[in-house]
Amino acid sequence: MTSPHPDPQGVGQEGAAASAGPGPEAGAGTSGSGDSAAAGGAYDPRRQVAAKDQARLALVVLRDVALIAVFLSLFAGAESWSTISRLKVAKILSVVDGLLVGVAIAALAHEWGHFLGARLGGGHAPLKPISQFLPLYDFDYARNDARSFLWMSYGGNIAHASIVVLLWLLVPTRSMGPAALVAGAFGFSVFSSLVEIPVIQQARRGVPALEALASIPKNFVSKYLPWSLAAAFGAYAAL
């Protein structure tokens, strides 16, 4: 769960390997020799994880704040054009921009929530190079324990839920564009929670992290996307 959309097939293969090793009290995965790191993959407990951050935290924060500012500026431009011109195409663009920007902001918040949760939970989660956008960090399944995995998992879900509440409180939703902004964030939040809450439930029962991740169905996009779209459009209609 170091990114909003894990690869369930890779998780399943590596989770099976991890289950043969120590339980959660020994870490979220199993360690291996350096020459086996070639297996790669974000969920491979045998891969090499950097000993420290590969980017300065302040620069990564600045990068993502700037990115959010760009997204919001594009949306604000589309919304202004819609308000001033009252053209149908402008209104459509405002709604589309609102949905996409809402999804993007919630996704970034979700990733940062995972990162902060992993760090606050005592996990080893070094930042990736600043040139690499996602995933934001590398969660060390071989060294981290069940507590840090749970904190990481909680962090992402708390973050995207908080963004939805903040947007709903701070953004007036009297017009179509701002309503779409909140709805897009809500739709992403529903999708991510549908994917990750079963993983959290497994981890809370003591299932090792990689085995818990293996519970994500291979067809999770086709399974959960309709529900998230329905949630987004339901929120849009309600707003």
N, C-alpha and C positions, 0 to 999 in steps of 0.2 A: 504494500500500500504506500510505496514511496511516490506514487503518482496517482492521479485520479482514475487512470484506466490501466490496471495491471494486465499482464498477459496470462490468462488463466491456464493455457497449455503449458507454458514454461513453469508456472507455479506448481502445477500438478506433478511434473517430472521431478523438479527439484525438491518438492515437499516430500515425495516418496523417499528420496535419498536421505533427507533430513530426519525422517521418522525412525530411521534405523539407528540414530545416534542418541545422545543424552536427551532427557526431557527438558521442560522449560526452565527448571532450576539451574541447568547448566548453560542455558542460552537459548535463543530463539531458533538456532539451527545447529549444524555441526561444522567443525573446522576440518580443514584438509590440507594437503601438502601444496606448496607453491606451484608445482608443475601442473596441478589439476585446475589452476585458475583459468586455463584456456577454455574451459567449459563455458565461462562467461555467463551473462544474464544477470539482471538486477536482483534476482532471487536465488542466485547460486551461492550457498554458504561457503563454497571453496574459493571464491574469487578474492582477489586482492582489493582491499579497501584502504583508501588513503589514511595515513595516521593523523592528519590534521586538515583543516579547511584548505581547499584549493582556490579560494577567493576570499577577499575581505568582505565581512558581513555588511559593512556600511555601503560598499559599492553595489552589492547585490540588492540591498534595500533600495538604493537610489535607482538602479536599473528598473526594478519592478514598479516603483512609484511613478517613474517617468512613463512607463508603459501604460499604466492605468490612466495617467493624465492625458496621454494621447488618445486612448480609447474614449474617455469621457468627452474630450474636445471634439472628436469626430461625431459623437452622438449629439452633443450640444449644437453643433453646426446643422445637423440634419433636423433637429427639433426646431431650431430657429427658422430655418427655411420653411418647414411645415407650418409654423405659426404665422409667419409673415405672408407667405404666398397662398396658403390654403389650397394648394394644388394636390390632387389625389396622389400623384407620384411622390410628392414630398412627404405626404403622410405615410405612404407605404414604406418609403426609405427610413423614416423616423422609427417606425415600428420594428423593421428588420434590424436596424442599427441597435435599437434598444434591447432586443432579444439577444443579439450576439454579444453586445458589451456586457449585459447582465451575466451571461454565461462565462465570459472571459474573467470578469472580476471575481465571481464566485469560485472559479477554478483556481485562480491565483491565491485567493484567501485560503482555499482548501489545502493547497500545497504548502503554504506557509504555516498553516495550522498543524499539519503533519510534522513539519520540521521542528517547530517550537515544542510540540508535544514530545517528540523523540528526545530533544535536548533536555527538557524539564524532567522527563522520566529517567534521566541518567544514561541515556543511550549514546552510543558512538555513531554520530550521523554527520560526517564532514560535508561541507558545502562543495558542490561541483564547481568546475571552472566557470567564470562569469560568462564566457562565450557559449556555454551550454545552457539552454533555456530551461528545459525540463528533462529529467527530474531535477529539482532544486538541490537535492542532497543525496547521499548514498547511505542507506541504512545497513549497518553491519549485522547481518543475521547470525554470523558465527559467534560474535562477542556479546551481543545484546541479549538481555533477558526478557522474560514475559512481561514484566512491568513496563519496560521502555516501549515494547511493541504496543501494549494497550494504550499507553499515554499517547503514542504517535497516532494510533487509530482514533482515539477520542478527539485529539486536537484538530484533525481535518474536519470532522463532522461538526464540532463546536464552531469552527471558523466559518464554514459556509452557512451555517444557520445564523450566525451573528451578522454576516453580511446581508442576508435577506432582511433581517429585522432592522438593521441600520438604514438600508435603502428605503424600506417601507416607512420608517419614521422621518427620514430626512428629505426624501424626494416627493414633491407633490405629484399625485397620480391623477390629476384632473384631465390630462390629455392622453392621447394614445401612446405617444413615445415613452414618457416616463413610466406609464403602467407596464409597457413591454419590458422596460429595463428591470423592474422588480420581478416581473414574471419570468424573465430569462434566468435570473439568479435563483429563483425558487425552483424552476425546472431542473437546473443543474444539481441543486441541493438534493432534490428527491432522487435523482438518478444515482448520485454518489452514495447516498444513505442506503438505497436499496442494494447496492453492490456490497457495501462495507459493513452494515449492521450484522448480517449473518456471520461475517468474519469475526467481528467483535464478540458475538455471542459464543462462538467456538473458542476463542482465546480465553474468555472469562471462565470457561469450563476446564481450562488447563490444557487445551490442545496446543501443541507447539505452533509457532507463528507460521511456518511454511505449510504445515498441514492445514491450518485455518485458512490460509490464502487459497489452498487447493479446493476449498468449498465453493469458490466463485465459479459459476457455470461457464462453460466455453462459449455459450451463446449469450453472454450477459448483455451485450449491446442490444441485440434483437429482442431479448426478453424484457429488459427494463426501459429501453428508450420509449416505447409507446406510453408507458406509465408516466414517465417524466414529461413527455410532450403534453399529455392530458393534464398533468398538474400545472404546467406552464400556462396553457390556454385557459384552464379553470381559474387560475389566479388572475390572469389578464381580464377575464370576463367579470370577476368579482371586483376588481379594482376600477 
